[in-house]
């Protein structure tokens, strides 16, 4: 989405929405949570939303009820961070901390300083990010992808934060600072479930181009490219931040919510990695240093090093508020300073940005 002309709406309509609505930029707006919609049909799958992923336009004269319907879509609140590729290294600060060069080769996104010695505190202190929002200084990484023996550098990564299946928006808490999460199995020998790992060709006009599958598509249609979606567990045990054993978090279950032993619902995080290739033929992933393995080993890692106040505000506004917030970014800075401020409600009309 982009900020365009100014529309006039009634004060009642403005009062119906949580403002400011100017936190979000349209970079990558054509990519929506619906990119992995097929995964939602899997029992226990983490829902990844649907629709355009953009906030609807408020037109002149819109009623309070209409504004509410446009701006708040029940149980689909989300926000996303758009991050460029940062670097590649044989490091893994979760599974092999303090052992530089000893891990499989990984592609890193967001924090540009992530290495084998990184901690949440060091990542936040560094404060450098490849994301549109500089408040996202978290670390995200995945095994390097090779095609026919040649390394493929990712184009970008979109990180979606949203409501997981079986959980209510009001239950979701912001991830605690320092939380580590791993999704997938680096030693896998069979395709993982679609609610954990899925492959697709991106979206067009807000809809998946091809259904999500557990292996890369053989060939993406003209103009589309291979995407890897990594869905992280969204229920925390409330105690352990360290994720090395993959026992500190679990996936919610449709109709049941968070399983026993994992009482804290957190945003369902999905990494969407976009690769500049259109064929899935000959794809393998890095394994032990200098070796590759099948796509059954696809996985992702995350260390929460966000500006915690900012992350909490985004969860409150977008997830608790069931707002399709879209991509947060620098176009509407300063984001952090305005997040929790209320719009003044004049007696007759108020100006809000029209999103086109």
LUMTI-226485 format. One record per residue (C-alpha): x, y, z; residue in one letter; residue number from 1. Coordinates in steps of 0.1 Angstrom, whole numbers, plus 5000, padded with zeros to 4 digits. Example, Ala and Ser with C-alpha at 12.3 -4.5 7.8 and 13.67 -1.06 7.14 Angstrom:
// LUMTI-226485
c1=5123; c2=4955; c3=5078; type=A; seq=1
c1=5137; c2=4989; c3=5071; type=S; seq=2
END
This chain:
// LUMTI-226485
c1=5000; c2=5000; c3=5000; type=X; seq=1
c1=5011; c2=5036; c3=4996; type=X; seq=2
c1=5000; c2=5068; c3=5013; type=X; seq=3
c1=4980; c2=5088; c3=4988; type=X; seq=4
c1=4954; c2=5115; c3=4989; type=X; seq=5
c1=4936; c2=5125; c3=5021; type=X; seq=6
c1=4900; c2=5114; c3=5026; type=X; seq=7
c1=4875; c2=5129; c3=5049; type=X; seq=8
c1=4855; c2=5107; c3=5073; type=X; seq=9
c1=4832; c2=5114; c3=5102; type=X; seq=10
c1=4846; c2=5117; c3=5137; type=X; seq=11
c1=4825; c2=5087; c3=5146; type=X; seq=12
c1=4842; c2=5067; c3=5119; type=X; seq=13
c1=4876; c2=5077; c3=5132; type=X; seq=14
c1=4866; c2=5068; c3=5167; type=X; seq=15
c1=4858; c2=5033; c3=5155; type=X; seq=16
c1=4894; c2=5025; c3=5146; type=X; seq=17
c1=4926; c2=5024; c3=5166; type=X; seq=18
c1=4948; c2=5051; c3=5151; type=X; seq=19
c1=4975; c2=5059; c3=5139; type=X; seq=20
c1=4970; c2=5040; c3=5108; type=X; seq=21
c1=5001; c2=5055; c3=5092; type=X; seq=22
c1=5026; c2=5030; c3=5106; type=X; seq=23
c1=5027; c2=5008; c3=5076; type=X; seq=24
c1=5043; c2=5010; c3=5042; type=X; seq=25
c1=5034; c2=4992; c3=5011; type=X; seq=26
c1=5067; c2=4976; c3=5004; type=X; seq=27
c1=5059; c2=4940; c3=4993; type=X; seq=28
c1=5022; c2=4947; c3=4997; type=X; seq=29
c1=5014; c2=4922; c3=4970; type=X; seq=30
c1=5027; c2=4893; c3=4991; type=X; seq=31
c1=5000; c2=4884; c3=5017; type=X; seq=32
c1=4995; c2=4859; c3=5045; type=X; seq=33
c1=4975; c2=4839; c3=5020; type=X; seq=34
c1=5007; c2=4828; c3=5003; type=X; seq=35
c1=5005; c2=4796; c3=5023; type=X; seq=36
c1=4968; c2=4792; c3=5026; type=X; seq=37
c1=4970; c2=4755; c3=5018; type=X; seq=38
c1=4987; c2=4750; c3=5051; type=X; seq=39
c1=4956; c2=4760; c3=5070; type=X; seq=40
c1=4938; c2=4728; c3=5058; type=X; seq=41
c1=4963; c2=4707; c3=5078; type=X; seq=42
c1=4950; c2=4696; c3=5112; type=X; seq=43
c1=4967; c2=4718; c3=5138; type=X; seq=44
c1=4981; c2=4741; c3=5111; type=X; seq=45
c1=4990; c2=4776; c3=5120; type=X; seq=46
c1=4966; c2=4798; c3=5101; type=X; seq=47
c1=4983; c2=4824; c3=5078; type=X; seq=48
c1=4954; c2=4846; c3=5070; type=X; seq=49
c1=4941; c2=4857; c3=5036; type=X; seq=50
c1=4928; c2=4886; c3=5016; type=X; seq=51
c1=4949; c2=4915; c3=5005; type=X; seq=52
c1=4967; c2=4921; c3=5038; type=X; seq=53
c1=4962; c2=4958; c3=5034; type=X; seq=54
c1=4940; c2=4982; c3=5054; type=X; seq=55
c1=4909; c2=4991; c3=5035; type=X; seq=56
c1=4901; c2=5026; c3=5021; type=X; seq=57
c1=4878; c2=5048; c3=5042; type=X; seq=58
c1=4856; c2=5069; c3=5019; type=X; seq=59
c1=4840; c2=5102; c3=5026; type=X; seq=60
c1=4808; c2=5098; c3=5045; type=X; seq=61
c1=4815; c2=5063; c3=5058; type=X; seq=62
c1=4795; c2=5053; c3=5088; type=X; seq=63
c1=4810; c2=5042; c3=5121; type=X; seq=64
c1=4799; c2=5006; c3=5115; type=X; seq=65
c1=4812; c2=5006; c3=5079; type=X; seq=66
c1=4845; c2=5020; c3=5091; type=X; seq=67
c1=4847; c2=4993; c3=5117; type=X; seq=68
c1=4840; c2=4966; c3=5091; type=X; seq=69
c1=4867; c2=4980; c3=5068; type=X; seq=70
c1=4894; c2=4986; c3=5092; type=X; seq=71
c1=4889; c2=4957; c3=5117; type=X; seq=72
c1=4885; c2=4922; c3=5102; type=X; seq=73
c1=4877; c2=4897; c3=5129; type=X; seq=74
c1=4905; c2=4873; c3=5139; type=X; seq=75
c1=4929; c2=4883; c3=5111; type=X; seq=76
c1=4951; c2=4909; c3=5129; type=X; seq=77
c1=4987; c2=4908; c3=5118; type=X; seq=78
c1=5017; c2=4928; c3=5110; type=X; seq=79
c1=5048; c2=4919; c3=5090; type=X; seq=80
c1=5084; c2=4929; c3=5088; type=X; seq=81
c1=5101; c2=4931; c3=5054; type=X; seq=82
c1=5138; c2=4924; c3=5056; type=X; seq=83
c1=5165; c2=4922; c3=5030; type=X; seq=84
c1=5191; c2=4894; c3=5029; type=X; seq=85
c1=5219; c2=4903; c3=5053; type=X; seq=86
c1=5247; c2=4878; c3=5051; type=X; seq=87
c1=5257; c2=4841; c3=5049; type=X; seq=88
c1=5279; c2=4824; c3=5075; type=X; seq=89
c1=5286; c2=4790; c3=5090; type=X; seq=90
c1=5272; c2=4801; c3=5124; type=X; seq=91
c1=5243; c2=4792; c3=5146; type=X; seq=92
c1=5240; c2=4811; c3=5179; type=X; seq=93
c1=5212; c2=4788; c3=5192; type=X; seq=94
c1=5226; c2=4753; c3=5184; type=X; seq=95
c1=5263; c2=4761; c3=5183; type=X; seq=96
c1=5269; c2=4792; c3=5203; type=X; seq=97
c1=5305; c2=4804; c3=5206; type=X; seq=98
c1=5316; c2=4781; c3=5178; type=X; seq=99
c1=5322; c2=4803; c3=5148; type=X; seq=100
c1=5325; c2=4786; c3=5114; type=X; seq=101
c1=5314; c2=4752; c3=5128; type=X; seq=102
c1=5277; c2=4752; c3=5119; type=X; seq=103
c1=5260; c2=4745; c3=5086; type=X; seq=104
c1=5259; c2=4775; c3=5062; type=X; seq=105
c1=5230; c2=4798; c3=5070; type=X; seq=106
c1=5214; c2=4828; c3=5053; type=X; seq=107
c1=5207; c2=4856; c3=5079; type=X; seq=108
c1=5181; c2=4883; c3=5078; type=X; seq=109
c1=5173; c2=4914; c3=5099; type=X; seq=110
c1=5201; c2=4919; c3=5123; type=X; seq=111
c1=5233; c2=4924; c3=5103; type=X; seq=112
c1=5256; c2=4914; c3=5131; type=X; seq=113
c1=5243; c2=4879; c3=5139; type=X; seq=114
c1=5271; c2=4855; c3=5144; type=X; seq=115
c1=5280; c2=4825; c3=5166; type=X; seq=116
c1=5284; c2=4847; c3=5196; type=X; seq=117
c1=5252; c2=4867; c3=5193; type=X; seq=118
c1=5228; c2=4870; c3=5222; type=X; seq=119
c1=5195; c2=4889; c3=5223; type=X; seq=120
c1=5213; c2=4917; c3=5243; type=X; seq=121
c1=5242; c2=4920; c3=5218; type=X; seq=122
c1=5218; c2=4920; c3=5189; type=X; seq=123
c1=5197; c2=4948; c3=5204; type=X; seq=124
c1=5228; c2=4967; c3=5213; type=X; seq=125
c1=5241; c2=4965; c3=5178; type=X; seq=126
c1=5209; c2=4980; c3=5166; type=X; seq=127
c1=5215; c2=4974; c3=5129; type=X; seq=128
c1=5189; c2=4958; c3=5107; type=X; seq=129
c1=5182; c2=4949; c3=5070; type=X; seq=130
c1=5145; c2=4954; c3=5076; type=X; seq=131
c1=5124; c2=4984; c3=5066; type=X; seq=132
c1=5116; c2=4989; c3=5103; type=X; seq=133
c1=5148; c2=4995; c3=5122; type=X; seq=134
c1=5129; c2=4985; c3=5154; type=X; seq=135
c1=5132; c2=4949; c3=5142; type=X; seq=136
c1=5167; c2=4939; c3=5153; type=X; seq=137
c1=5158; c2=4903; c3=5158; type=X; seq=138
c1=5178; c2=4875; c3=5142; type=X; seq=139
c1=5162; c2=4852; c3=5116; type=X; seq=140
c1=5181; c2=4825; c3=5097; type=X; seq=141
c1=5176; c2=4794; c3=5075; type=X; seq=142
c1=5200; c2=4770; c3=5057; type=X; seq=143
c1=5215; c2=4783; c3=5025; type=X; seq=144
c1=5198; c2=4770; c3=4994; type=X; seq=145
c1=5217; c2=4755; c3=4965; type=X; seq=146
c1=5204; c2=4747; c3=4930; type=X; seq=147
c1=5224; c2=4722; c3=4910; type=X; seq=148
c1=5254; c2=4729; c3=4933; type=X; seq=149
c1=5252; c2=4767; c3=4930; type=X; seq=150
c1=5244; c2=4789; c3=4960; type=X; seq=151
c1=5213; c2=4810; c3=4955; type=X; seq=152
c1=5211; c2=4842; c3=4974; type=X; seq=153
c1=5176; c2=4851; c3=4987; type=X; seq=154
c1=5159; c2=4883; c3=4975; type=X; seq=155
c1=5142; c2=4891; c3=5008; type=X; seq=156
c1=5123; c2=4877; c3=5038; type=X; seq=157
c1=5089; c2=4887; c3=5051; type=X; seq=158
c1=5082; c2=4879; c3=5087; type=X; seq=159
c1=5045; c2=4877; c3=5096; type=X; seq=160
c1=5032; c2=4880; c3=5131; type=X; seq=161
c1=4996; c2=4870; c3=5135; type=X; seq=162
c1=4969; c2=4850; c3=5153; type=X; seq=163
c1=4975; c2=4812; c3=5155; type=X; seq=164
c1=4948; c2=4787; c3=5151; type=X; seq=165
c1=4928; c2=4778; c3=5181; type=X; seq=166
c1=4939; c2=4810; c3=5200; type=X; seq=167
c1=4921; c2=4842; c3=5206; type=X; seq=168
c1=4935; c2=4876; c3=5199; type=X; seq=169
c1=4931; c2=4887; c3=5235; type=X; seq=170
c1=4951; c2=4857; c3=5247; type=X; seq=171
c1=4982; c2=4865; c3=5227; type=X; seq=172
c1=5012; c2=4880; c3=5245; type=X; seq=173
c1=5042; c2=4896; c3=5229; type=X; seq=174
c1=5072; c2=4873; c3=5227; type=X; seq=175
c1=5095; c2=4878; c3=5256; type=X; seq=176
c1=5128; c2=4894; c3=5249; type=X; seq=177
c1=5155; c2=4867; c3=5242; type=X; seq=178
c1=5130; c2=4840; c3=5232; type=X; seq=179
c1=5146; c2=4815; c3=5209; type=X; seq=180
c1=5125; c2=4794; c3=5184; type=X; seq=181
c1=5133; c2=4767; c3=5159; type=X; seq=182
c1=5109; c2=4753; c3=5133; type=X; seq=183
c1=5116; c2=4722; c3=5112; type=X; seq=184
c1=5142; c2=4695; c3=5116; type=X; seq=185
c1=5177; c2=4699; c3=5102; type=X; seq=186
c1=5181; c2=4661; c3=5103; type=X; seq=187
c1=5148; c2=4654; c3=5087; type=X; seq=188
c1=5145; c2=4624; c3=5063; type=X; seq=189
c1=5108; c2=4628; c3=5053; type=X; seq=190
c1=5088; c2=4659; c3=5043; type=X; seq=191
c1=5077; c2=4680; c3=5073; type=X; seq=192
c1=5040; c2=4689; c3=5078; type=X; seq=193
c1=5027; c2=4718; c3=5059; type=X; seq=194
c1=5020; c2=4737; c3=5091; type=X; seq=195
c1=5057; c2=4737; c3=5098; type=X; seq=196
c1=5074; c2=4740; c3=5063; type=X; seq=197
c1=5058; c2=4747; c3=5030; type=X; seq=198
c1=5070; c2=4758; c3=4995; type=X; seq=199
c1=5051; c2=4779; c3=4970; type=X; seq=200
c1=5054; c2=4805; c3=4942; type=X; seq=201
c1=5042; c2=4835; c3=4960; type=X; seq=202
c1=5010; c2=4854; c3=4954; type=X; seq=203
c1=4993; c2=4873; c3=4926; type=X; seq=204
c1=4964; c2=4897; c3=4932; type=X; seq=205
c1=4964; c2=4886; c3=4968; type=X; seq=206
c1=4960; c2=4849; c3=4961; type=X; seq=207
c1=4984; c2=4820; c3=4961; type=X; seq=208
c1=4998; c2=4814; c3=4926; type=X; seq=209
c1=5000; c2=4776; c3=4933; type=X; seq=210
c1=4990; c2=4756; c3=4963; type=X; seq=211
c1=5016; c2=4752; c3=4991; type=X; seq=212
c1=5034; c2=4719; c3=4989; type=X; seq=213
c1=5060; c2=4701; c3=5011; type=X; seq=214
c1=5086; c2=4702; c3=4983; type=X; seq=215
c1=5096; c2=4731; c3=4960; type=X; seq=216
c1=5073; c2=4735; c3=4930; type=X; seq=217
c1=5087; c2=4719; c3=4898; type=X; seq=218
c1=5082; c2=4752; c3=4879; type=X; seq=219
c1=5066; c2=4784; c3=4890; type=X; seq=220
c1=5044; c2=4803; c3=4864; type=X; seq=221
c1=5060; c2=4831; c3=4845; type=X; seq=222
c1=5068; c2=4861; c3=4866; type=X; seq=223
c1=5068; c2=4842; c3=4899; type=X; seq=224
c1=5096; c2=4827; c3=4920; type=X; seq=225
c1=5102; c2=4800; c3=4946; type=X; seq=226
c1=5092; c2=4808; c3=4982; type=X; seq=227
c1=5100; c2=4789; c3=5014; type=X; seq=228
c1=5075; c2=4794; c3=5043; type=X; seq=229
c1=5087; c2=4785; c3=5078; type=X; seq=230
c1=5060; c2=4784; c3=5104; type=X; seq=231
c1=5072; c2=4787; c3=5141; type=X; seq=232
c1=5055; c2=4773; c3=5171; type=X; seq=233
c1=5032; c2=4798; c3=5188; type=X; seq=234
c1=5027; c2=4785; c3=5223; type=X; seq=235
c1=5055; c2=4791; c3=5249; type=X; seq=236
c1=5061; c2=4772; c3=5281; type=X; seq=237
c1=5063; c2=4804; c3=5300; type=X; seq=238
c1=5097; c2=4796; c3=5315; type=X; seq=239
c1=5125; c2=4787; c3=5290; type=X; seq=240
c1=5139; c2=4811; c3=5266; type=X; seq=241
c1=5165; c2=4788; c3=5252; type=X; seq=242
c1=5153; c2=4770; c3=5221; type=X; seq=243
c1=5181; c2=4745; c3=5214; type=X; seq=244
c1=5161; c2=4714; c3=5223; type=X; seq=245
c1=5129; c2=4727; c3=5206; type=X; seq=246
c1=5110; c2=4719; c3=5238; type=X; seq=247
c1=5103; c2=4754; c3=5250; type=X; seq=248
c1=5075; c2=4760; c3=5225; type=X; seq=249
c1=5047; c2=4741; c3=5207; type=X; seq=250
c1=5021; c2=4746; c3=5180; type=X; seq=251
c1=4985; c2=4755; c3=5188; type=X; seq=252
c1=4958; c2=4730; c3=5178; type=X; seq=253
c1=4926; c2=4739; c3=5159; type=X; seq=254
c1=4897; c2=4739; c3=5183; type=X; seq=255
c1=4919; c2=4734; c3=5213; type=X; seq=256
c1=4944; c2=4762; c3=5215; type=X; seq=257
c1=4977; c2=4758; c3=5232; type=X; seq=258
c1=4985; c2=4723; c3=5244; type=X; seq=259
c1=4991; c2=4714; c3=5280; type=X; seq=260
c1=5025; c2=4726; c3=5293; type=X; seq=261
c1=5026; c2=4755; c3=5269; type=X; seq=262
c1=5001; c2=4780; c3=5284; type=X; seq=263
c1=5014; c2=4813; c3=5268; type=X; seq=264
c1=5000; c2=4821; c3=5234; type=X; seq=265
c1=5024; c2=4842; c3=5214; type=X; seq=266
c1=5022; c2=4856; c3=5178; type=X; seq=267
c1=5024; c2=4829; c3=5151; type=X; seq=268
c1=5056; c2=4838; c3=5133; type=X; seq=269
c1=5061; c2=4828; c3=5097; type=X; seq=270
c1=5092; c2=4835; c3=5077; type=X; seq=271
c1=5086; c2=4838; c3=5039; type=X; seq=272
c1=5119; c2=4836; c3=5020; type=X; seq=273
c1=5118; c2=4846; c3=4984; type=X; seq=274
c1=5145; c2=4831; c3=4961; type=X; seq=275
c1=5152; c2=4845; c3=4926; type=X; seq=276
c1=5146; c2=4812; c3=4908; type=X; seq=277
c1=5114; c2=4798; c3=4892; type=X; seq=278
c1=5122; c2=4761; c3=4891; type=X; seq=279
c1=5124; c2=4737; c3=4921; type=X; seq=280
c1=5146; c2=4713; c3=4902; type=X; seq=281
c1=5180; c2=4704; c3=4918; type=X; seq=282
c1=5173; c2=4723; c3=4950; type=X; seq=283
c1=5192; c2=4712; c3=4981; type=X; seq=284
c1=5199; c2=4728; c3=5014; type=X; seq=285
c1=5232; c2=4733; c3=5033; type=X; seq=286
c1=5240; c2=4706; c3=5059; type=X; seq=287
c1=5272; c2=4700; c3=5077; type=X; seq=288
c1=5299; c2=4724; c3=5066; type=X; seq=289
c1=5307; c2=4718; c3=5029; type=X; seq=290
c1=5278; c2=4694; c3=5024; type=X; seq=291
c1=5242; c2=4696; c3=5013; type=X; seq=292
c1=5210; c2=4676; c3=5020; type=X; seq=293
c1=5174; c2=4673; c3=5008; type=X; seq=294
c1=5147; c2=4698; c3=5014; type=X; seq=295
c1=5134; c2=4675; c3=5041; type=X; seq=296
c1=5159; c2=4693; c3=5063; type=X; seq=297
c1=5144; c2=4727; c3=5058; type=X; seq=298
c1=5142; c2=4747; c3=5091; type=X; seq=299
c1=5144; c2=4782; c3=5105; type=X; seq=300
c1=5157; c2=4799; c3=5136; type=X; seq=301
c1=5147; c2=4830; c3=5155; type=X; seq=302
c1=5160; c2=4851; c3=5184; type=X; seq=303
c1=5137; c2=4878; c3=5196; type=X; seq=304
c1=5158; c2=4910; c3=5199; type=X; seq=305
c1=5131; c2=4934; c3=5188; type=X; seq=306
c1=5128; c2=4968; c3=5206; type=X; seq=307
c1=5104; c2=4952; c3=5231; type=X; seq=308
c1=5083; c2=4982; c3=5237; type=X; seq=309
c1=5077; c2=4986; c3=5200; type=X; seq=310
c1=5069; c2=4949; c3=5196; type=X; seq=311
c1=5044; c2=4950; c3=5225; type=X; seq=312
c1=5027; c2=4980; c3=5209; type=X; seq=313
c1=5024; c2=4963; c3=5176; type=X; seq=314
c1=5008; c2=4932; c3=5192; type=X; seq=315
c1=4984; c2=4954; c3=5211; type=X; seq=316
c1=4974; c2=4975; c3=5181; type=X; seq=317
c1=4974; c2=4949; c3=5153; type=X; seq=318
c1=4967; c2=4915; c3=5169; type=X; seq=319
c1=4946; c2=4925; c3=5199; type=X; seq=320
c1=4929; c2=4950; c3=5177; type=X; seq=321
c1=4923; c2=4925; c3=5148; type=X; seq=322
c1=4939; c2=4950; c3=5123; type=X; seq=323
c1=4955; c2=4940; c3=5091; type=X; seq=324
c1=4984; c2=4963; c3=5096; type=X; seq=325
c1=5005; c2=4953; c3=5067; type=X; seq=326
c1=5042; c2=4960; c3=5065; type=X; seq=327
c1=5058; c2=4982; c3=5091; type=X; seq=328
c1=5086; c2=5004; c3=5078; type=X; seq=329
c1=5105; c2=5036; c3=5075; type=X; seq=330
c1=5081; c2=5054; c3=5051; type=X; seq=331
c1=5060; c2=5066; c3=5080; type=X; seq=332
c1=5087; c2=5072; c3=5107; type=X; seq=333
c1=5088; c2=5080; c3=5135; type=X; seq=334
c1=5068; c2=5048; c3=5142; type=X; seq=335
c1=5077; c2=5042; c3=5178; type=X; seq=336
c1=5069; c2=5077; c3=5190; type=X; seq=337
c1=5033; c2=5076; c3=5177; type=X; seq=338
c1=5023; c2=5041; c3=5183; type=X; seq=339
c1=5001; c2=5046; c3=5214; type=X; seq=340
c1=4989; c2=5081; c3=5208; type=X; seq=341
c1=4952; c2=5086; c3=5202; type=X; seq=342
c1=4939; c2=5107; c3=5173; type=X; seq=343
c1=4920; c2=5138; c3=5185; type=X; seq=344
c1=4884; c2=5136; c3=5177; type=X; seq=345
c1=4871; c2=5169; c3=5163; type=X; seq=346
c1=4834; c2=5176; c3=5165; type=X; seq=347
c1=4827; c2=5171; c3=5128; type=X; seq=348
c1=4854; c2=5157; c3=5106; type=X; seq=349
c1=4889; c2=5143; c3=5109; type=X; seq=350
c1=4916; c2=5137; c3=5083; type=X; seq=351
c1=4930; c2=5102; c3=5079; type=X; seq=352
c1=4952; c2=5089; c3=5052; type=X; seq=353
c1=4936; c2=5072; c3=5022; type=X; seq=354
c1=4954; c2=5040; c3=5014; type=X; seq=355
c1=4955; c2=5031; c3=4977; type=X; seq=356
END
